[in-house]
Amino acid sequence: MIDGLCIAFIGVASAVVLPTDTITLSWTHTVEGTPWEEDYVILRGALVVKQARVKRSGAGMEAPDGAVWAQGWWHYVPSLGPLPELVLANSSFAPGYRVCWHSECRPLNTIIAAGNFVKLVPAKCNSNRQPASD
């Protein structure tokens, strides 16, 4: 890990530190059924979106100007600066996020229980908390 930081998921009642400084979040848009993916890395103590992908356009979901079509996805880099945290809805009423790191992928709700918001934040890697096994 470049900064000596890992990515933590903080829920209402628990926190889990993943042993990585990069993750991919993926989800399916609940109305259009369109897959989306975003790649995050920790740089200088903040989360940075390195790339995003969307399978197809839909109502209010067009790929931005400059997006490139490759391998069945629109690829682009979101125009966001470094983020101190990222807040995700971890609803129990819709298909949730999938989290991938080091060739391992899990549904977010197997890492942090569904039903409340979850924060992604940079955290020290020396935590012994690990994702629950499937």
FIDRENNU-897282 format. One record per residue: residue number from 1; residue in one letter; x, y, z of N, C-alpha, C in turn. Coordinates in steps of 0.05 Angstrom, whole numbers, plus 5000, padded with zeros to 4 digits. Layout:
<recs>
REC;NUM;A;X;Y;Z;X;Y;Z;X;Y;Z
...
</recs>
This chain:
<recs>
REC;1;M;5016;4977;5000;5000;5000;5000;5018;5025;5000
REC;2;I;5014;5042;4980;5031;5065;4976;5032;5084;5000
REC;3;D;5008;5091;5010;5007;5110;5032;5007;5097;5060
REC;4;G;5008;5070;5061;5005;5056;5086;4977;5056;5096
REC;5;L;4958;5062;5078;4930;5064;5085;4914;5042;5070
REC;6;C;4893;5034;5082;4875;5015;5070;4847;5028;5068
REC;7;I;4828;5014;5057;4801;5025;5054;4783;5012;5075
REC;8;A;4770;5029;5091;4752;5019;5112;4723;5024;5104
REC;9;F;4706;5006;5112;4677;5009;5109;4666;5013;5137
REC;10;I;4653;5035;5142;4643;5041;5169;4613;5042;5168
REC;11;G;4600;5024;5182;4571;5024;5185;4562;5034;5212
REC;12;V;4537;5032;5217;4526;5042;5243;4538;5026;5266
REC;13;A;4540;5000;5264;4548;4984;5287;4575;4970;5283
REC;14;S;4588;4973;5260;4613;4960;5256;4631;4974;5235
REC;15;A;4656;4966;5235;4675;4976;5216;4692;4953;5206
REC;16;V;4699;4953;5181;4716;4932;5169;4737;4946;5152
REC;17;V;4762;4939;5157;4784;4950;5141;4793;4928;5122
REC;18;L;4791;4934;5096;4800;4915;5076;4830;4918;5072
REC;19;P;4845;4897;5067;4874;4898;5064;4882;4907;5036
REC;20;T;4874;4931;5029;4879;4942;5002;4877;4972;5002
REC;21;D;4890;4984;4983;4887;5013;4979;4873;5019;4952
REC;22;T;4862;4998;4939;4846;5001;4915;4822;4983;4916
REC;23;I;4799;4993;4906;4775;4976;4904;4760;4984;4879
REC;24;T;4743;4965;4870;4724;4971;4849;4696;4967;4862
REC;25;L;4679;4987;4859;4651;4985;4867;4635;4980;4842
REC;26;S;4617;4962;4843;4599;4957;4820;4570;4955;4830
REC;27;W;4552;4962;4814;4523;4960;4821;4507;4961;4795
REC;28;T;4482;4955;4798;4463;4956;4775;4442;4977;4781
REC;29;H;4438;4995;4762;4418;5016;4766;4391;5003;4770
REC;30;T;4377;5012;4791;4352;4998;4798;4329;5002;4778
REC;31;V;4329;5023;4763;4308;5028;4743;4315;5017;4716
REC;32;E;4338;5025;4706;4347;5017;4679;4360;4989;4677
REC;33;G;4369;4979;4700;4382;4953;4700;4410;4954;4687
REC;34;T;4422;4977;4687;4448;4981;4674;4471;4977;4694
REC;35;P;4491;4960;4687;4514;4957;4705;4532;4982;4704
REC;36;W;4543;4989;4727;4562;5011;4731;4585;5001;4747
REC;37;E;4609;5012;4743;4633;5005;4759;4649;5031;4763
REC;38;E;4662;5033;4787;4680;5055;4793;4704;5043;4807
REC;39;D;4728;5052;4799;4753;5043;4811;4764;5066;4828
REC;40;Y;4770;5059;4854;4780;5078;4873;4807;5070;4883
REC;41;V;4823;5090;4889;4850;5086;4901;4854;5108;4922
REC;42;I;4871;5101;4942;4878;5122;4961;4903;5136;4952
REC;43;L;4902;5162;4949;4925;5179;4942;4926;5202;4962
REC;44;R;4949;5206;4974;4954;5228;4993;4931;5229;5014
REC;45;G;4923;5206;5024;4904;5205;5046;4875;5208;5039
REC;46;A;4868;5208;5013;4841;5212;5004;4833;5191;4983
REC;47;L;4807;5186;4980;4797;5168;4959;4796;5184;4933
REC;48;V;4806;5171;4912;4806;5183;4885;4794;5163;4866
REC;49;V;4774;5173;4849;4763;5156;4828;4782;5156;4805
REC;50;K;4793;5133;4798;4812;5131;4776;4798;5127;4749
REC;51;Q;4776;5112;4749;4761;5107;4725;4733;5098;4732
REC;52;A;4714;5102;4714;4687;5093;4717;4678;5081;4690
REC;53;R;4659;5063;4692;4648;5049;4668;4618;5046;4671
REC;54;V;4605;5048;4648;4576;5043;4647;4571;5027;4621
REC;55;K;4553;5007;4623;4548;4989;4600;4532;5003;4578
REC;56;R;4513;5019;4585;4497;5032;4564;4483;5057;4576
REC;57;S;4474;5074;4558;4460;5098;4567;4431;5091;4574
REC;58;G;4419;5109;4590;4391;5106;4597;4381;5133;4608
REC;59;A;4358;5133;4619;4345;5158;4628;4363;5171;4649
REC;60;G;4375;5194;4642;4392;5209;4660;4418;5195;4667
REC;61;M;4427;5177;4650;4451;5161;4656;4471;5161;4633
REC;62;E;4472;5182;4618;4490;5182;4595;4519;5184;4604
REC;63;A;4536;5170;4589;4565;5173;4594;4573;5202;4588
REC;64;P;4591;5213;4603;4598;5241;4598;4614;5245;4572
REC;65;D;4616;5270;4564;4633;5277;4541;4661;5266;4545
REC;66;G;4673;5256;4525;4700;5245;4527;4701;5216;4534
REC;67;A;4678;5204;4540;4678;5175;4547;4685;5159;4522
REC;68;V;4699;5137;4526;4708;5120;4504;4695;5093;4506
REC;69;W;4684;5083;4483;4672;5057;4482;4693;5036;4477
REC;70;A;4696;5017;4496;4716;4995;4493;4707;4971;4509
REC;71;Q;4709;4948;4497;4703;4922;4510;4675;4921;4522
REC;72;G;4656;4934;4509;4628;4933;4517;4620;4953;4539
REC;73;W;4637;4972;4545;4632;4992;4566;4639;5020;4556
REC;74;W;4625;5040;4566;4634;5068;4563;4654;5072;4586
REC;75;H;4679;5080;4581;4699;5085;4601;4704;5115;4602
REC;76;Y;4706;5125;4627;4712;5154;4631;4724;5158;4658
REC;77;V;4734;5182;4663;4745;5190;4689;4727;5212;4699
REC;78;P;4713;5206;4721;4695;5227;4733;4712;5252;4741
REC;79;S;4699;5275;4739;4713;5300;4746;4709;5307;4775
REC;80;L;4717;5289;4792;4716;5293;4821;4744;5296;4832
REC;81;G;4748;5313;4851;4774;5314;4864;4776;5293;4886
REC;82;P;4797;5294;4901;4801;5275;4923;4777;5277;4943
REC;83;L;4768;5254;4953;4746;5252;4971;4755;5243;4999
REC;84;P;4749;5257;5020;4756;5248;5047;4740;5223;5055
REC;85;E;4716;5220;5043;4699;5197;5048;4680;5194;5025
REC;86;L;4668;5170;5023;4647;5165;5003;4625;5152;5018
REC;87;V;4601;5162;5016;4578;5151;5031;4560;5136;5011
REC;88;L;4555;5111;5018;4538;5093;5001;4513;5086;5015
REC;89;A;4491;5085;5000;4466;5074;5011;4470;5044;5011
REC;90;N;4465;5031;5033;4468;5002;5034;4440;4991;5040
REC;91;S;4422;4995;5022;4394;4988;5025;4389;4958;5026
REC;92;S;4369;4951;5041;4361;4923;5040;4337;4919;5021
REC;93;F;4329;4941;5007;4307;4940;4989;4314;4939;4959
REC;94;A;4340;4940;4953;4349;4939;4925;4375;4923;4924
REC;95;P;4381;4912;4900;4407;4899;4898;4429;4919;4905
REC;96;G;4448;4910;4919;4468;4928;4930;4493;4929;4914
REC;97;Y;4513;4942;4926;4539;4944;4914;4554;4918;4916
REC;98;R;4573;4915;4898;4592;4893;4899;4620;4906;4902
REC;99;V;4636;4895;4919;4663;4907;4925;4684;4887;4916
REC;100;C;4703;4896;4900;4725;4878;4891;4752;4890;4898
REC;101;W;4770;4873;4907;4797;4881;4914;4815;4856;4911
REC;102;H;4839;4859;4901;4858;4836;4898;4844;4811;4886
REC;103;S;4828;4814;4865;4815;4791;4851;4794;4778;4869
REC;104;E;4786;4790;4890;4764;4779;4907;4741;4798;4906
REC;105;C;4717;4788;4903;4693;4805;4902;4672;4794;4922
REC;106;R;4658;4813;4935;4637;4806;4953;4615;4827;4952
REC;107;P;4590;4819;4957;4569;4838;4961;4575;4855;4986
REC;108;L;4570;4881;4984;4575;4899;5006;4561;4890;5031
REC;109;N;4536;4879;5028;4521;4871;5052;4532;4846;5065
REC;110;T;4553;4834;5054;4566;4812;5069;4591;4823;5084
REC;111;I;4597;4848;5079;4619;4861;5093;4608;4878;5116
REC;112;I;4587;4894;5109;4573;4911;5129;4543;4905;5125
REC;113;A;4529;4900;5147;4500;4894;5145;4485;4915;5130
REC;114;A;4466;4907;5113;4449;4925;5098;4429;4939;5117
REC;115;G;4418;4961;5107;4398;4976;5122;4406;5004;5131
REC;116;N;4431;5011;5128;4440;5037;5136;4462;5047;5117
REC;117;F;4468;5072;5118;4489;5083;5101;4516;5072;5111
REC;118;V;4534;5070;5092;4562;5061;5097;4581;5082;5087
REC;119;K;4601;5088;5102;4622;5106;5094;4647;5090;5086
REC;120;L;4659;5098;5063;4685;5088;5055;4705;5109;5063
REC;121;V;4726;5102;5077;4746;5122;5085;4773;5109;5085
REC;122;P;4794;5125;5081;4821;5115;5085;4825;5109;5114
REC;123;A;4839;5087;5120;4844;5079;5148;4871;5065;5150
REC;124;K;4882;5064;5174;4907;5050;5179;4903;5020;5173
REC;125;C;4922;5008;5161;4920;4980;5152;4923;4960;5175
REC;126;N;4932;4968;5198;4938;4949;5219;4914;4939;5235
REC;127;S;4890;4944;5226;4867;4934;5239;4865;4904;5234
REC;128;N;4856;4889;5254;4853;4860;5250;4825;4853;5241
REC;129;R;4807;4872;5236;4780;4866;5227;4781;4859;5197
REC;130;Q;4769;4838;5190;4768;4828;5163;4739;4823;5154
REC;131;P;4734;4822;5128;4707;4817;5119;4698;4789;5128
REC;132;A;4672;4787;5133;4661;4761;5141;4662;4742;5118
REC;133;S;4666;4717;5123;4668;4698;5101;4640;4691;5091
REC;134;D;4639;4684;5065;4613;4678;5052;4602;4651;5063
</recs>
